[in-house]
Amino acid sequence: MIFLKTEDEIELLRQSNLLVGRTLAEVAKMIKPGVTTAELDRVAEEFIRDNGAIPTFKGFPNPNGTPFPASLCTSVNEQVVHGIPGNRSLRDGDIVSVDCGVLLNGFCGDSAYTFCVGEVSSEVKRLLKVTKDSLYLGIQNAIHGKRLGDIGNAIQQSCEAAGYGVVREFVGHGIGKEMHEDPQVPNYGRRGTGTLLKNGMCLAIEPMITMGSRQIYLEDDRWSVSTRDGKCAAHFEHTVAVRHGKADILSSFEFIEEILGDKSI
């Protein structure tokens, strides 16, 4: 069932999502060679809780095994999504996708950003830029009267034209009082098909794009998802409210990019 949000509910969602953006900015301050993904997670959880919210990822149930053990997903290089923070140290030239979710005042926030660690190759930077740009192309289609296929098609066409793979097995989603609500929001599709978009629908749109083949596999930890060919993947995510004429982006990369400065993608 798809729940249309009231104006008051959308403002509560905005507050949750802005907290996610500020949390990711705290993470951005720490991104450098030698830092472990567990350190990123520790700082994020402390910041979330200090601001009166709960990290929604921590303890999230997994039908394949144990609940998710951390507050962030930290997916490095070939990892696409759901990387578990741990003792892995970031190295110069790595990329790391950091996905964060919070529950604040009864509503969820969800956003992700892929960071460069030190000096990253121009080929990988291009992957990040195309993925991020595709997110905004998808958002341009999150307007009243369009269809879900319009969002996915915009993302798919731009990324495949650049020679990249579009992951099929994991998709965006509706969001509200629950982190994952209907509808699912694929990053591929045909224009004019799928669920009709209506004012007040709130969606987490999140392209997951691979440098090579789109084929993926589940790692032994039963959470982390990686590319089969070992090539890098990028992941950017915004939560938006469907509106007439133009989508309302409830999350923000501004806090992050203030920290990154001229190193922003």
Secondary structure as a PSIPRED ss2 file (coil, helix, strand):
# PSIPRED VFORMAT (PSIPRED V4.0)

   1 M C   1.000  0.000  0.000
   2 I C   1.000  0.000  0.000
   3 F C   1.000  0.000  0.000
   4 L C   1.000  0.000  0.000
   5 K C   1.000  0.000  0.000
   6 T C   1.000  0.000  0.000
   7 E H   0.000  1.000  0.000
   8 D H   0.000  1.000  0.000
   9 E H   0.000  1.000  0.000
  10 I H   0.000  1.000  0.000
  11 E H   0.000  1.000  0.000
  12 L H   0.000  1.000  0.000
  13 L H   0.000  1.000  0.000
  14 R H   0.000  1.000  0.000
  15 Q H   0.000  1.000  0.000
  16 S H   0.000  1.000  0.000
  17 N H   0.000  1.000  0.000
  18 L H   0.000  1.000  0.000
  19 L H   0.000  1.000  0.000
  20 V H   0.000  1.000  0.000
  21 G H   0.000  1.000  0.000
  22 R H   0.000  1.000  0.000
  23 T H   0.000  1.000  0.000
  24 L H   0.000  1.000  0.000
  25 A H   0.000  1.000  0.000
  26 E H   0.000  1.000  0.000
  27 V H   0.000  1.000  0.000
  28 A H   0.000  1.000  0.000
  29 K C   1.000  0.000  0.000
  30 M C   1.000  0.000  0.000
  31 I C   1.000  0.000  0.000
  32 K C   1.000  0.000  0.000
  33 P C   1.000  0.000  0.000
  34 G C   1.000  0.000  0.000
  35 V C   1.000  0.000  0.000
  36 T E   0.000  0.000  1.000
  37 T H   0.000  1.000  0.000
  38 A H   0.000  1.000  0.000
  39 E H   0.000  1.000  0.000
  40 L H   0.000  1.000  0.000
  41 D H   0.000  1.000  0.000
  42 R H   0.000  1.000  0.000
  43 V H   0.000  1.000  0.000
  44 A H   0.000  1.000  0.000
  45 E H   0.000  1.000  0.000
  46 E H   0.000  1.000  0.000
  47 F H   0.000  1.000  0.000
  48 I H   0.000  1.000  0.000
  49 R H   0.000  1.000  0.000
  50 D H   0.000  1.000  0.000
  51 N C   1.000  0.000  0.000
  52 G C   1.000  0.000  0.000
  53 A C   1.000  0.000  0.000
  54 I E   0.000  0.000  1.000
  55 P E   0.000  0.000  1.000
  56 T C   1.000  0.000  0.000
  57 F C   1.000  0.000  0.000
  58 K C   1.000  0.000  0.000
  59 G C   1.000  0.000  0.000
  60 F C   1.000  0.000  0.000
  61 P C   1.000  0.000  0.000
  62 N E   0.000  0.000  1.000
  63 P C   1.000  0.000  0.000
  64 N C   1.000  0.000  0.000
  65 G E   0.000  0.000  1.000
  66 T C   1.000  0.000  0.000
  67 P C   1.000  0.000  0.000
  68 F C   1.000  0.000  0.000
  69 P C   1.000  0.000  0.000
  70 A C   1.000  0.000  0.000
  71 S C   1.000  0.000  0.000
  72 L E   0.000  0.000  1.000
  73 C E   0.000  0.000  1.000
  74 T E   0.000  0.000  1.000
  75 S E   0.000  0.000  1.000
  76 V E   0.000  0.000  1.000
  77 N C   1.000  0.000  0.000
  78 E C   1.000  0.000  0.000
  79 Q E   0.000  0.000  1.000
  80 V E   0.000  0.000  1.000
  81 V E   0.000  0.000  1.000
  82 H C   1.000  0.000  0.000
  83 G C   1.000  0.000  0.000
  84 I C   1.000  0.000  0.000
  85 P C   1.000  0.000  0.000
  86 G C   1.000  0.000  0.000
  87 N C   1.000  0.000  0.000
  88 R C   1.000  0.000  0.000
  89 S E   0.000  0.000  1.000
  90 L C   1.000  0.000  0.000
  91 R C   1.000  0.000  0.000
  92 D C   1.000  0.000  0.000
  93 G C   1.000  0.000  0.000
  94 D C   1.000  0.000  0.000
  95 I E   0.000  0.000  1.000
  96 V E   0.000  0.000  1.000
  97 S E   0.000  0.000  1.000
  98 V E   0.000  0.000  1.000
  99 D E   0.000  0.000  1.000
 100 C E   0.000  0.000  1.000
 101 G E   0.000  0.000  1.000
 102 V E   0.000  0.000  1.000
 103 L E   0.000  0.000  1.000
 104 L E   0.000  0.000  1.000
 105 N C   1.000  0.000  0.000
 106 G C   1.000  0.000  0.000
 107 F E   0.000  0.000  1.000
 108 C E   0.000  0.000  1.000
 109 G E   0.000  0.000  1.000
 110 D E   0.000  0.000  1.000
 111 S E   0.000  0.000  1.000
 112 A E   0.000  0.000  1.000
 113 Y E   0.000  0.000  1.000
 114 T E   0.000  0.000  1.000
 115 F E   0.000  0.000  1.000
 116 C E   0.000  0.000  1.000
 117 V C   1.000  0.000  0.000
 118 G C   1.000  0.000  0.000
 119 E C   1.000  0.000  0.000
 120 V C   1.000  0.000  0.000
 121 S C   1.000  0.000  0.000
 122 S H   0.000  1.000  0.000
 123 E H   0.000  1.000  0.000
 124 V H   0.000  1.000  0.000
 125 K H   0.000  1.000  0.000
 126 R H   0.000  1.000  0.000
 127 L H   0.000  1.000  0.000
 128 L H   0.000  1.000  0.000
 129 K H   0.000  1.000  0.000
 130 V H   0.000  1.000  0.000
 131 T H   0.000  1.000  0.000
 132 K H   0.000  1.000  0.000
 133 D H   0.000  1.000  0.000
 134 S H   0.000  1.000  0.000
 135 L H   0.000  1.000  0.000
 136 Y H   0.000  1.000  0.000
 137 L H   0.000  1.000  0.000
 138 G H   0.000  1.000  0.000
 139 I H   0.000  1.000  0.000
 140 Q C   1.000  0.000  0.000
 141 N C   1.000  0.000  0.000
 142 A C   1.000  0.000  0.000
 143 I E   0.000  0.000  1.000
 144 H C   1.000  0.000  0.000
 145 G C   1.000  0.000  0.000
 146 K C   1.000  0.000  0.000
 147 R E   0.000  0.000  1.000
 148 L H   0.000  1.000  0.000
 149 G H   0.000  1.000  0.000
 150 D H   0.000  1.000  0.000
 151 I H   0.000  1.000  0.000
 152 G H   0.000  1.000  0.000
 153 N H   0.000  1.000  0.000
 154 A H   0.000  1.000  0.000
 155 I H   0.000  1.000  0.000
 156 Q H   0.000  1.000  0.000
 157 Q H   0.000  1.000  0.000
 158 S H   0.000  1.000  0.000
 159 C H   0.000  1.000  0.000
 160 E H   0.000  1.000  0.000
 161 A H   0.000  1.000  0.000
 162 A C   1.000  0.000  0.000
 163 G C   1.000  0.000  0.000
 164 Y C   1.000  0.000  0.000
 165 G E   0.000  0.000  1.000
 166 V E   0.000  0.000  1.000
 167 V C   1.000  0.000  0.000
 168 R C   1.000  0.000  0.000
 169 E C   1.000  0.000  0.000
 170 F C   1.000  0.000  0.000
 171 V C   1.000  0.000  0.000
 172 G E   0.000  0.000  1.000
 173 H E   0.000  0.000  1.000
 174 G E   0.000  0.000  1.000
 175 I C   1.000  0.000  0.000
 176 G C   1.000  0.000  0.000
 177 K C   1.000  0.000  0.000
 178 E C   1.000  0.000  0.000
 179 M C   1.000  0.000  0.000
 180 H C   1.000  0.000  0.000
 181 E E   0.000  0.000  1.000
 182 D E   0.000  0.000  1.000
 183 P E   0.000  0.000  1.000
 184 Q E   0.000  0.000  1.000
 185 V E   0.000  0.000  1.000
 186 P C   1.000  0.000  0.000
 187 N C   1.000  0.000  0.000
 188 Y C   1.000  0.000  0.000
 189 G C   1.000  0.000  0.000
 190 R C   1.000  0.000  0.000
 191 R C   1.000  0.000  0.000
 192 G C   1.000  0.000  0.000
 193 T C   1.000  0.000  0.000
 194 G C   1.000  0.000  0.000
 195 T C   1.000  0.000  0.000
 196 L E   0.000  0.000  1.000
 197 L C   1.000  0.000  0.000
 198 K C   1.000  0.000  0.000
 199 N C   1.000  0.000  0.000
 200 G C   1.000  0.000  0.000
 201 M C   1.000  0.000  0.000
 202 C E   0.000  0.000  1.000
 203 L E   0.000  0.000  1.000
 204 A E   0.000  0.000  1.000
 205 I E   0.000  0.000  1.000
 206 E C   1.000  0.000  0.000
 207 P C   1.000  0.000  0.000
 208 M E   0.000  0.000  1.000
 209 I E   0.000  0.000  1.000
 210 T E   0.000  0.000  1.000
 211 M C   1.000  0.000  0.000
 212 G C   1.000  0.000  0.000
 213 S C   1.000  0.000  0.000
 214 R C   1.000  0.000  0.000
 215 Q C   1.000  0.000  0.000
 216 I E   0.000  0.000  1.000
 217 Y E   0.000  0.000  1.000
 218 L E   0.000  0.000  1.000
 219 E C   1.000  0.000  0.000
 220 D C   1.000  0.000  0.000
 221 D C   1.000  0.000  0.000
 222 R C   1.000  0.000  0.000
 223 W C   1.000  0.000  0.000
 224 S C   1.000  0.000  0.000
 225 V E   0.000  0.000  1.000
 226 S E   0.000  0.000  1.000
 227 T E   0.000  0.000  1.000
 228 R C   1.000  0.000  0.000
 229 D C   1.000  0.000  0.000
 230 G C   1.000  0.000  0.000
 231 K C   1.000  0.000  0.000
 232 C C   1.000  0.000  0.000
 233 A E   0.000  0.000  1.000
 234 A E   0.000  0.000  1.000
 235 H E   0.000  0.000  1.000
 236 F C   1.000  0.000  0.000
 237 E E   0.000  0.000  1.000
 238 H E   0.000  0.000  1.000
 239 T E   0.000  0.000  1.000
 240 V E   0.000  0.000  1.000
 241 A E   0.000  0.000  1.000
 242 V C   1.000  0.000  0.000
 243 R E   0.000  0.000  1.000
 244 H C   1.000  0.000  0.000
 245 G C   1.000  0.000  0.000
 246 K C   1.000  0.000  0.000
 247 A C   1.000  0.000  0.000
 248 D E   0.000  0.000  1.000
 249 I E   0.000  0.000  1.000
 250 L C   1.000  0.000  0.000
 251 S C   1.000  0.000  0.000
 252 S C   1.000  0.000  0.000
 253 F C   1.000  0.000  0.000
 254 E H   0.000  1.000  0.000
 255 F H   0.000  1.000  0.000
 256 I H   0.000  1.000  0.000
 257 E H   0.000  1.000  0.000
 258 E H   0.000  1.000  0.000
 259 I H   0.000  1.000  0.000
 260 L H   0.000  1.000  0.000
 261 G H   0.000  1.000  0.000
 262 D H   0.000  1.000  0.000
 263 K H   0.000  1.000  0.000
 264 S C   1.000  0.000  0.000
 265 I C   1.000  0.000  0.000
